[in-house]
Amino acid sequence: MDEDSEVPLLLGRPFLATGRALIDVEMRELMLRFQNEQV
């Protein structure tokens, strides 16, 4: 997925509770898992 600085990313508790979210602060990565798929 390409990075788009014009689109705000809101990370709140309800958003992160929708699935499994892994946040790597050092590598600046956010990985979401939903039904055995990783985004």
Distance bins in CASP14 RR format, pairs under 12 A and 6 or more apart:
PFRMAT RR
TARGET T0000
AUTHOR 0000-0000-0000
RMODE 2
METHOD distances of the structure
MODEL  1
1 7 0 0 0 0 0 1 0 0 0 0 0
1 9 0 0 0 0 0 1 0 0 0 0 0
1 29 0 0 0 0 0 1 0 0 0 0 0
1 30 0 0 0 0 0 1 0 0 0 0 0
1 31 0 0 0 0 0 1 0 0 0 0 0
1 32 0 0 0 0 0 1 0 0 0 0 0
1 38 0 0 0 0 0 1 0 0 0 0 0
1 39 1 0 0 1 0 0 0 0 0 0 0
3 9 0 0 0 0 0 1 0 0 0 0 0
3 28 0 0 0 0 0 1 0 0 0 0 0
3 29 0 0 0 0 0 1 0 0 0 0 0
3 30 0 0 0 0 0 1 0 0 0 0 0
9 15 0 0 0 0 1 0 0 0 0 0 0
9 16 0 0 0 0 0 1 0 0 0 0 0
9 21 0 0 0 0 0 1 0 0 0 0 0
9 23 0 0 0 0 0 1 0 0 0 0 0
9 28 0 0 0 0 0 1 0 0 0 0 0
9 30 1 0 0 1 0 0 0 0 0 0 0
9 32 0 0 0 0 0 1 0 0 0 0 0
10 16 0 0 0 0 0 1 0 0 0 0 0
10 30 0 0 0 0 0 1 0 0 0 0 0
11 17 0 0 0 0 0 1 0 0 0 0 0
11 18 0 0 0 0 0 1 0 0 0 0 0
11 21 0 0 0 0 1 0 0 0 0 0 0
11 23 0 0 0 0 1 0 0 0 0 0 0
11 25 0 0 0 0 0 1 0 0 0 0 0
11 30 1 0 0 1 0 0 0 0 0 0 0
11 32 0 0 0 0 0 1 0 0 0 0 0
12 18 0 0 0 0 0 1 0 0 0 0 0
12 21 0 0 0 0 1 0 0 0 0 0 0
12 23 0 0 0 0 0 1 0 0 0 0 0
12 30 0 0 0 0 0 1 0 0 0 0 0
13 19 0 0 0 0 0 1 0 0 0 0 0
13 21 0 0 0 0 0 1 0 0 0 0 0
14 21 0 0 0 0 0 1 0 0 0 0 0
15 21 1 0 0 1 0 0 0 0 0 0 0
15 23 0 0 0 0 0 1 0 0 0 0 0
15 30 0 0 0 0 0 1 0 0 0 0 0
15 32 0 0 0 0 1 0 0 0 0 0 0
16 22 0 0 0 0 0 1 0 0 0 0 0
16 23 0 0 0 0 1 0 0 0 0 0 0
16 30 0 0 0 0 1 0 0 0 0 0 0
16 31 0 0 0 0 0 1 0 0 0 0 0
16 32 0 0 0 0 1 0 0 0 0 0 0
16 33 0 0 0 0 0 1 0 0 0 0 0
17 32 0 0 0 0 0 1 0 0 0 0 0
18 32 0 0 0 0 1 0 0 0 0 0 0
18 33 0 0 0 0 0 1 0 0 0 0 0
18 34 1 0 0 1 0 0 0 0 0 0 0
18 35 0 0 0 0 0 1 0 0 0 0 0
18 39 0 0 0 0 0 1 0 0 0 0 0
19 31 0 0 0 0 0 1 0 0 0 0 0
19 32 1 0 0 1 0 0 0 0 0 0 0
19 33 1 0 0 1 0 0 0 0 0 0 0
19 34 1 0 1 0 0 0 0 0 0 0 0
19 35 0 0 0 0 1 0 0 0 0 0 0
19 36 0 0 0 0 0 1 0 0 0 0 0
19 37 0 0 0 0 0 1 0 0 0 0 0
19 38 0 0 0 0 0 1 0 0 0 0 0
19 39 0 0 0 0 0 1 0 0 0 0 0
20 30 0 0 0 0 0 1 0 0 0 0 0
20 31 0 0 0 0 1 0 0 0 0 0 0
20 32 1 0 0 1 0 0 0 0 0 0 0
20 33 1 0 1 0 0 0 0 0 0 0 0
20 34 1 0 0 1 0 0 0 0 0 0 0
20 35 0 0 0 0 0 1 0 0 0 0 0
20 36 0 0 0 0 0 1 0 0 0 0 0
20 37 0 0 0 0 0 1 0 0 0 0 0
20 38 0 0 0 0 1 0 0 0 0 0 0
20 39 0 0 0 0 0 1 0 0 0 0 0
21 29 0 0 0 0 0 1 0 0 0 0 0
21 30 1 0 0 1 0 0 0 0 0 0 0
21 31 1 0 0 1 0 0 0 0 0 0 0
21 32 1 0 1 0 0 0 0 0 0 0 0
21 33 1 0 0 1 0 0 0 0 0 0 0
21 34 0 0 0 0 1 0 0 0 0 0 0
21 38 0 0 0 0 0 1 0 0 0 0 0
21 39 0 0 0 0 1 0 0 0 0 0 0
22 29 1 0 0 1 0 0 0 0 0 0 0
22 30 1 0 0 1 0 0 0 0 0 0 0
22 31 1 0 1 0 0 0 0 0 0 0 0
22 32 1 0 0 1 0 0 0 0 0 0 0
22 33 1 0 0 1 0 0 0 0 0 0 0
22 38 0 0 0 0 1 0 0 0 0 0 0
22 39 0 0 0 0 0 1 0 0 0 0 0
23 29 1 0 0 1 0 0 0 0 0 0 0
23 30 1 0 1 0 0 0 0 0 0 0 0
23 31 1 0 0 1 0 0 0 0 0 0 0
23 32 0 0 0 0 1 0 0 0 0 0 0
24 30 1 0 0 1 0 0 0 0 0 0 0
24 31 1 0 0 1 0 0 0 0 0 0 0
29 38 0 0 0 0 0 1 0 0 0 0 0
29 39 0 0 0 0 0 1 0 0 0 0 0
30 38 0 0 0 0 0 1 0 0 0 0 0
30 39 0 0 0 0 1 0 0 0 0 0 0
31 37 0 0 0 0 0 1 0 0 0 0 0
31 38 1 0 1 0 0 0 0 0 0 0 0
31 39 1 0 0 1 0 0 0 0 0 0 0
32 38 1 0 0 1 0 0 0 0 0 0 0
32 39 1 0 1 0 0 0 0 0 0 0 0
33 39 1 0 0 1 0 0 0 0 0 0 0
END
